[in-house]
């Protein structure tokens, strides 16, 4: 288990690897703290979001839906490799 990266450290790590990263809206403060603390980290999960287009996927993951509040993940990786945080 490890302590999660800060927003700045995550952004730096992704960009240091040469990734194109877009900071979506207020991703640094969009959280689920009302649901309890986050961590410790046990691993990474990658899944496929079934929506039409990158913008729809980013919005769904940022906002969540009626049964599950957002954010639903830390980042969305678009088909072109761009990472949306």
Buried (B, 14 or more C-beta within 10 A) or exposed (E): EEEEBEBEEBBEEBEEEEBEBBEBEEBEEBEBEEEEEEEEEEEEEEEEEEBEEBEEBBBBBBEBEEEEEBBBBBBBBBEEEBBBB
